[in-house]
Amino acid sequence: MNRIVTQKTADDIRGLEYDWLAVDADGHVGFFSTAGGGYAPDGFLADAESFGATIEALEASPATTTARFAPSLTSEYTNSWRLMAERGLFAFDSDFFGGPYRLVAAPEVPVRVTDLPARVVEVLTRVVLRDLRFREQAVLSAETLAEASRT
């Protein structure tokens, strides 16, 4: 069965929470929550559904490490940032007004893209930020992300 891919635009997702993934220069994986206003790269917008399915698969997988830090949330919400950090991903959150992404959760032992299943890698490698290193970034502006995703 063929799946129809619907490309989104930045305007399509503005005001809505979307999450996307990227790989950095070291092969580490980042999880980004737009919070309705954060920058979204073209590689994600081209097939947001695949990123959503990949994130769900990662959340459902077993934890591989502990989070060095992560926000505390009330029990009624899923703490996706902590879940991602416990699976080895660096987790960033933006804000509704389009502010920069801030590192909100980090793993003790980061996973590398090469450690993940091929179906996950296929989606992850659609957004590669070759000039960035997640373990060195506390804040990532839209301009920084846009430039890094073009190189």
C-alpha positions in Angstrom: 0.0 0.0 0.0 1.4 3.4 -1.0 1.3 6.2 1.5 0.4 9.7 0.3 2.9 12.2 1.7 1.4 15.7 2.4 4.0 18.4 2.5 3.4 21.1 5.1 4.5 24.7 5.2 5.6 26.8 8.2 2.2 28.5 8.0 0.4 25.1 8.2 2.0 24.3 11.6 2.1 27.8 13.1 0.2 27.8 16.4 0.2 23.9 16.6 2.6 21.7 18.6 4.8 19.7 16.3 7.9 17.7 17.1 10.8 16.9 14.8 14.2 15.2 14.9 17.7 16.0 13.7 21.2 14.6 13.6 24.2 16.7 14.6 27.9 16.7 13.6 28.7 14.0 16.1 25.9 11.7 14.9 23.9 12.5 18.1 20.1 12.8 17.8 18.0 15.8 18.8 14.3 16.1 19.6 12.7 19.5 18.9 9.3 20.7 20.1 8.0 23.7 18.2 5.5 24.8 20.9 3.5 26.3 18.1 6.1 28.9 17.1 9.5 27.3 16.7 11.5 27.0 13.5 10.7 23.9 11.4 13.2 22.7 8.8 12.2 21.8 5.2 13.3 18.1 5.7 10.6 17.8 8.4 7.9 19.9 6.7 8.2 17.6 3.6 6.9 14.6 5.6 5.8 15.6 9.1 3.8 12.4 9.5 6.9 10.2 9.2 8.6 12.2 11.9 5.5 11.8 14.2 5.5 8.1 13.6 9.3 7.8 14.3 8.9 9.8 17.5 6.1 7.5 18.7 8.3 4.5 18.0 11.2 6.0 19.9 8.9 6.9 22.9 7.7 3.3 22.9 11.2 1.8 22.9 12.9 0.9 26.1 15.0 3.5 27.9 18.7 3.1 27.3 20.1 5.7 29.7 19.0 8.2 32.3 18.3 11.9 31.9 21.0 14.2 33.3 18.2 16.8 33.6 14.6 17.2 32.4 11.7 19.3 33.4 9.1 18.0 35.8 5.5 17.9 34.5 2.2 17.1 36.2 1.1 13.5 35.9 -1.6 14.4 33.4 1.0 15.1 30.7 3.5 12.9 29.0 7.0 14.2 29.5 8.3 13.7 26.0 11.5 15.6 26.8 12.4 13.2 29.6 11.3 10.1 27.5 13.6 11.2 24.7 16.6 11.9 27.0 16.1 8.5 28.5 16.4 7.1 25.0 19.7 9.0 24.4 18.3 12.1 22.6 18.9 15.7 23.4 15.6 17.5 23.9 14.9 21.1 22.9 11.8 23.2 23.3 10.8 26.5 21.6 7.9 28.8 22.5 4.6 29.8 21.0 6.1 33.2 19.9 8.9 31.7 17.8 11.7 32.1 20.3 14.9 30.0 20.1 15.0 26.4 21.1 16.4 25.7 24.5 17.9 22.5 25.8 15.4 21.2 28.3 16.6 17.6 28.7 19.8 15.7 28.1 20.9 12.1 28.3 23.7 10.7 30.4 24.8 8.6 27.4 23.8 10.1 24.1 22.7 7.7 21.3 24.2 7.9 17.9 22.2 7.7 14.8 24.2 4.6 13.7 22.9 2.8 16.8 19.3 3.0 15.8 17.1 0.8 13.4 17.3 1.6 9.7 13.7 2.7 9.5 14.4 5.4 12.2 17.7 6.4 10.6 15.9 6.9 7.2 13.7 9.6 8.8 16.4 11.1 11.1 18.8 11.7 8.2 16.3 14.0 6.5 17.5 16.8 8.9 21.2 16.8 9.4 22.8 19.8 11.3 26.4 19.3 10.3 27.9 22.3 12.0 26.2 21.9 15.4 26.9 19.7 18.4 23.9 19.2 20.7 26.0 18.6 23.7 27.5 22.1 23.3 24.2 23.9 22.6 22.0 25.3 25.3 20.2 27.7 22.9 19.6 27.3 19.1 18.1 30.2 17.2 16.0 29.8 14.1 18.8 31.4 12.1 21.4 29.0 13.4 19.2 26.0 12.7 18.3 27.2 9.2 21.9 27.8 8.3 23.0 24.4 9.7 20.3 22.5 7.9 21.5 24.0 4.5 25.1 23.0 4.8 
